Amino acid sequence: MGSRHRLTSDQHVVMVRQFRAGSRRDSLETPGGLLDLGEGPCAAGARELLEETGYAGDPPELLGTIWPIPALLSMRISTVVIRNARLIAQPHLDPKEEVALELVPVQDIPSFIKSGRIDHGVCVAGLLWWLALDRLGQSGQAT
């Protein structure tokens, strides 16, 4: 599973809004999903971006992998960044998947998190991780 951040050339993060049964409401989040058998996080990130949004970009970069709840779950979450994302196709959603595309300016991400507009825990962790590494000069440019 992973949190994938897609950045357009005009400094927007490609995000999706979709219903989440656990919270019983829509959630604004970065495209992501489960790895297919034998697939790595970077390949999955590029695949999920294209399937959910129709966007593709530069080769994916792995920021890192975390254990979200190591006391209870064996799953790990990888954060991948894809720069220069651009629309190249129509989304190819699963039959029961309903997703709305939203392009969020990079500078709005912190206020969206603070206000709760972005509150999916995995996405918040990945976005903050990416922004922090960027400020330290260890990731792609957000500004």
N, C-alpha and C positions, 0 to 999 in steps of 0.2 A: 504494500500500500504506500501511497506517497502524496506529498504536497508538492505541486509543481507550479512554478511561477513563470508566467510568460510575459515578456516585456516587448511592447511594440517599439518601433523606431522613434515614435513621438512620445515616448515615456508614459505609456498606459500599461496597466496590468490587465491581461485577459482573464476575466472571471466569469463564473456562471452562477445563476440563481436557480436553485432547485428545491423541491419539497423534501424535507427530511422527516421520516416517520417518528423518530425518537423525540424530536422537539415539537412535532406536529405543526411545523411552519416552514416557510421558505428560508433558505440559507444562502448567503452570498459567499462564494468560496472559489479557490483556484481549481481548475480542472484536475482531476486525479482519479485514481482507482487502483484496483488490484493488478498485480503482475500476472501475466500469462505464464504458463509453465515454460521454464527455461529462459524467460525474459528478464533483463536487468532493469534497474530503475530508470536509466536514461532512455532506453528504447520504449519503456512503458509510458514515460512522460511525453515523448513525442507522439506516440500512438493515441493516448488519451486526449491530448490537445487537439489533434486532427479530428478524432471521432466526435468529441463533444462540441467543438467550436468551428471546425473547418479551417483553423489557423495552423501554420507551420512556421518554423524559423531556423535559426542557426543551430548547429549541433548542441544537444543538451549538455549541461554542465551539472555534475553532482555536487551539491553543497555539503551533504553529509547525511547520516542516518541516525535516528534516535529510537529508543524503546519508549513508547508513550506511557505504558503502565507495566513495568517489568515484573511486578509482584503478581499480576493477574493474567497478563497476556504474553504470548510468545511472538506476537507480531511486531515488526519494525516499520518505521515510517522514514522514507527517504525524501529529501527536498532537492528538487531539480529546477534549474533556471534555463529557460530558452529565450534568447535575445532575438530582437528583430522579427518578432512574430508578425505574420501578415496573413490575411484571408486568402486561401487558395482553393477552397472547395466548400461544398455544403456540408454541414454536420451529418454524421452517420450515427444516430443514436440507437440504443437498444430499444426494443418495442415498447417497454414500459417507462422509458426514460423521458422526462420532460425537463428541458434545460433552456434557460434564457441567457443569452450572451450579454455581458456588461463589460465595458472598457472603463477602468477606474484609473484616473491620473495617479502616478506614483506618489506625488506629494499629499494626496488625500488618504493614503493607506493608514498612517498613524491615527488620524482623526476618526476614520471608519472603525478602527479597532477600539479606540477609546470610547466612542459613542455606542458600541455594540452592533453597529451595522454589519461588521464582520466579527462573528463570535464562534465560528467553528474552531475548536481548540487546535486541531492539527494545522489548519490554515493560519491561524494566529501565530503559532509557534514558528512555522516555516517562513511566514512573511517577516516577522521580527528578526529571525535568524539572518535572513537575506539582507534586510536593511542594516543590521548591526555589522555584518561582515563587509558590506559595501562601504560603510563609514570608516572601517578600519583599512580599507583598500585591499581586502582579501576576496572580493567578489566583483561581479560586473557593476558598471556604473548605473546608479539609480537616478542620479542628477546630472 
